[in-house]
Amino acid sequence: MLKSNKKKIVIIAILFATLFISQSFTKSNPDGDDKKPTNLKVLPKNISPDDLHKLMRTYAKGLGVKCNFCHEQMKDDPKHLDFAADTKESKETARKMIKMVNDINAKFISKIDNHFEKITCVTCHNGRETPIISVDSLAKK
């Protein structure tokens, strides 16, 4: 009887592990909608929602911020963000910085031999909201 209970526990554990793993691999937008992105002024208009989310996570990580740093809450549903809205100044700043990084990579980094990687947000921001511009700013975290 004891062996029977152990077998049941092992089978149940395997079922739960399988369920957990399968849910981890399903694609879904955290907000539940897979609509095409709108109001893209700097990023490619044909970027997939999945690629856009990956890119946005990279930006957020590079600056050590969350999505609401650039994106405003929806007026009719404050639990969700209005990704298309242009109400926050930080979003426009981000667009300017994206253009700057793209220009630097295209005009300068790509002209140097392959010893240099393209620059990204983290190159200067290093996980901080403001870029590190001097040795003194290293101590300000």
Stockholm file with secondary structure:
# STOCKHOLM 1.0

chainA/1-141         MLKSNKKKIVIIAILFATLFISQSFTKSNPDGDDKKPTNLKVLPKNISPDDLHKLMRTYAKGLGVKCNFCHEQMKDDPKHLDFAADTKESKETARKMIKMVNDINAKFISKIDNHFEKITCVTCHNGRETPIISVDSLAKK
#=GR chainA/1-141 SS CHHHHHHHHHHHHHHHHHHHHHHHTSCCCTTSCCCCCCCCSSSCTTCCHHHHHHHHHHHHHHHTCCGGGTCEECSSCTTSEETTCCCCHHHHHHHHHHHHHHHHHHHTGGGSCTTSCCCCHHHHHTTSSSCCCSGGGGGCC
#=GC SS_cons         CHHHHHHHHHHHHHHHHHHHHHHHTSCCCTTSCCCCCCCCSSSCTTCCHHHHHHHHHHHHHHHTCCGGGTCEECSSCTTSEETTCCCCHHHHHHHHHHHHHHHHHHHTGGGSCTTSCCCCHHHHHTTSSSCCCSGGGGGCC
//
